[in-house]
Amino acid sequence: MLRLFSFNLASLIVGLLLFSCKKSSTDQEQQAILHPNEDAPLALLMREMYDDMEEILLATSNHEDIIGYVEKHRNLLTATPTKPEVQNETFALMGESYLYQLEELEKSESEEEVIKGYKALVENCLACHKQFCPGPIKRIEKLMK
C-alpha cells in the first residue's frame, strides 16, 4: 500500500508540474495574441502613441492644453517596423500627415478647433491602419469622441 501511495503521489507531482508548464505556455500565447508585434520598435511606439491619444482625449475633455507629443511621435517615421516593406513612400506621407494634424491640434485655441483637430488626428490613424496594419482599427475607433 505504501508503494501504491508513493506512486500516486509521484504521479500527482509530475502531473502538476506538467500542468503548470502548460499554463505558462498558454500565458505566453495569450501575451503574443495581445501584442503580436511585440519586438518591433514601431509597434512599441504605436502602443505609446495610443496611450498618448487617450491622454489627449482626456485633455480635450477637460479643456486643457495639448502639447509635447510631436517630437516623440516623429519617431514613427524612422522606427523599425515588423515588416520592412511598410516603410515606403505612402507610409511616410501618411506619417507626415499625422504629424501635421498633431501640430495643428497642439496649436488649436478654440474648443471647436481642438475637437475638429482631435477627430482629424484619429481619422488619420484609421486611414493609415486601413492601409498598412488593420489589427488595431477597432481599438483606434474607441478613441473617437
DRENZANU-366374 format. One record per residue (C-alpha): residue in one letter; residue number from 1; z, x, y. Coordinates in steps of 0.2 Angstrom, whole numbers. Last residue first. Example, Ala and Ser with C-alpha at 12.3 -4.5 7.8 and 13.67 -1.06 7.14 Angstrom:
residu S&num 2&z 36&x 68&y -5 $
residu A&num 1&z 39&x 62&y -22 $
//
This chain:
residu K&num 145&z -146&x -77&y 306 $
residu M&num 144&z -156&x -67&y 294 $
residu L&num 143&z -147&x -53&y 285 $
residu K&num 142&z -147&x -63&y 269 $
residu E&num 141&z -166&x -61&y 268 $
residu I&num 140&z -163&x -42&y 266 $
residu R&num 139&z -153&x -46&y 249 $
residu K&num 138&z -168&x -57&y 243 $
residu I&num 137&z -180&x -43&y 248 $
residu P&num 136&z -171&x -29&y 239 $
residu G&num 135&z -182&x -27&y 224 $
residu P&num 134&z -199&x -28&y 233 $
residu C&num 133&z -202&x -10&y 236 $
residu F&num 132&z -218&x -5&y 245 $
residu Q&num 131&z -227&x -18&y 254 $
residu K&num 130&z -215&x -33&y 253 $
residu H&num 129&z -202&x -20&y 257 $
residu C&num 128&z -211&x -15&y 273 $
residu A&num 127&z -213&x -33&y 279 $
residu L&num 126&z -195&x -38&y 275 $
residu C&num 125&z -188&x -23&y 285 $
residu N&num 124&z -199&x -28&y 300 $
residu E&num 123&z -194&x -46&y 298 $
residu V&num 122&z -176&x -39&y 299 $
residu L&num 121&z -180&x -30&y 315 $
residu A&num 120&z -189&x -45&y 323 $
residu K&num 119&z -174&x -56&y 319 $
residu Y&num 118&z -162&x -43&y 328 $
residu G&num 117&z -174&x -42&y 343 $
residu K&num 116&z -175&x -60&y 346 $
residu I&num 115&z -156&x -62&y 344 $
residu V&num 114&z -153&x -47&y 356 $
residu E&num 113&z -166&x -53&y 368 $
residu E&num 112&z -159&x -71&y 369 $
residu E&num 111&z -141&x -63&y 372 $
residu S&num 110&z -148&x -54&y 386 $
residu E&num 109&z -147&x -35&y 388 $
residu S&num 108&z -158&x -28&y 375 $
residu K&num 107&z -159&x -9&y 375 $
residu E&num 106&z -152&x -7&y 357 $
residu L&num 105&z -164&x -20&y 351 $
residu E&num 104&z -178&x -11&y 359 $
residu E&num 103&z -173&x 5&y 350 $
residu L&num 102&z -172&x -5&y 334 $
residu Q&num 101&z -189&x -13&y 336 $
residu Y&num 100&z -196&x 5&y 339 $
residu L&num 99&z -188&x 12&y 324 $
residu Y&num 98&z -195&x -2&y 313 $
residu S&num 97&z -212&x 1&y 320 $
residu E&num 96&z -211&x 19&y 317 $
residu G&num 95&z -206&x 16&y 299 $
residu M&num 94&z -220&x 3&y 297 $
residu L&num 93&z -232&x 16&y 303 $
residu A&num 92&z -225&x 30&y 292 $
residu F&num 91&z -226&x 18&y 277 $
residu T&num 90&z -244&x 14&y 280 $
residu E&num 89&z -248&x 33&y 282 $
residu N&num 88&z -241&x 38&y 266 $
residu Q&num 87&z -223&x 42&y 260 $
residu V&num 86&z -223&x 29&y 245 $
residu E&num 85&z -234&x 41&y 234 $
residu P&num 84&z -218&x 52&y 232 $
residu K&num 83&z -209&x 38&y 221 $
residu T&num 82&z -191&x 39&y 222 $
residu P&num 81&z -192&x 43&y 241 $
residu T&num 80&z -187&x 59&y 249 $
residu A&num 79&z -180&x 56&y 267 $
residu T&num 78&z -193&x 61&y 280 $
residu L&num 77&z -197&x 44&y 289 $
residu L&num 76&z -181&x 36&y 284 $
residu N&num 75&z -172&x 49&y 293 $
residu R&num 74&z -175&x 40&y 310 $
residu H&num 73&z -162&x 28&y 304 $
residu K&num 72&z -148&x 40&y 309 $
residu E&num 71&z -156&x 44&y 326 $
residu V&num 70&z -159&x 25&y 329 $
residu Y&num 69&z -142&x 18&y 325 $
residu G&num 68&z -131&x 23&y 340 $
residu I&num 67&z -130&x 7&y 350 $
residu I&num 66&z -128&x -11&y 348 $
residu D&num 65&z -117&x -19&y 362 $
residu E&num 64&z -106&x -33&y 358 $
residu H&num 63&z -109&x -52&y 359 $
residu N&num 62&z -98&x -55&y 344 $
residu S&num 61&z -112&x -62&y 334 $
residu T&num 60&z -124&x -48&y 339 $
residu A&num 59&z -110&x -36&y 334 $
residu L&num 58&z -108&x -44&y 317 $
residu L&num 57&z -127&x -44&y 314 $
residu I&num 56&z -127&x -25&y 320 $
residu E&num 55&z -113&x -21&y 307 $
residu E&num 54&z -123&x -30&y 293 $
residu M&num 53&z -139&x -20&y 299 $
residu D&num 52&z -128&x -4&y 297 $
residu D&num 51&z -124&x -9&y 279 $
residu Y&num 50&z -142&x -12&y 276 $
residu M&num 49&z -146&x 5&y 284 $
residu E&num 48&z -133&x 14&y 273 $
residu R&num 47&z -142&x 6&y 257 $
residu M&num 46&z -159&x 12&y 264 $
residu L&num 45&z -152&x 29&y 266 $
residu L&num 44&z -147&x 30&y 248 $
residu A&num 43&z -164&x 24&y 243 $
residu L&num 42&z -172&x 37&y 254 $
residu P&num 41&z -161&x 51&y 247 $
residu A&num 40&z -167&x 46&y 229 $
residu D&num 39&z -153&x 48&y 217 $
residu E&num 38&z -148&x 29&y 215 $
residu N&num 37&z -165&x 22&y 213 $
residu P&num 36&z -160&x 9&y 201 $
residu H&num 35&z -144&x 4&y 210 $
residu L&num 34&z -136&x -12&y 203 $
residu I&num 33&z -146&x -10&y 187 $
residu A&num 32&z -140&x 8&y 185 $
residu Q&num 31&z -122&x 3&y 188 $
residu Q&num 30&z -123&x -10&y 175 $
residu E&num 29&z -131&x 2&y 163 $
residu Q&num 28&z -116&x 14&y 167 $
residu D&num 27&z -104&x 1&y 163 $
residu T&num 26&z -113&x -4&y 147 $
residu S&num 25&z -111&x 15&y 142 $
residu S&num 24&z -93&x 14&y 145 $
residu K&num 23&z -91&x -1&y 135 $
residu K&num 22&z -100&x 7&y 121 $
residu C&num 21&z -88&x 22&y 122 $
residu S&num 20&z -73&x 10&y 122 $
residu F&num 19&z -80&x 0&y 107 $
residu L&num 18&z -82&x 16&y 97 $
residu L&num 17&z -65&x 22&y 101 $
residu L&num 16&z -58&x 5&y 96 $
residu G&num 15&z -67&x 5&y 80 $
residu V&num 14&z -61&x 23&y 75 $
residu I&num 13&z -43&x 18&y 79 $
residu L&num 12&z -45&x 2&y 69 $
residu S&num 11&z -52&x 11&y 54 $
residu A&num 10&z -39&x 24&y 54 $
residu L&num 9&z -25&x 10&y 55 $
residu N&num 8&z -34&x 1&y 40 $
residu F&num 7&z -35&x 17&y 30 $
residu S&num 6&z -16&x 20&y 34 $
residu F&num 5&z -11&x 3&y 29 $
residu L&num 4&z -22&x 4&y 12 $
residu R&num 3&z -14&x 21&y 8 $
residu L&num 2&z 4&x 14&y 12 $
residu M&num 1&z 0&x 0&y 0 $
//
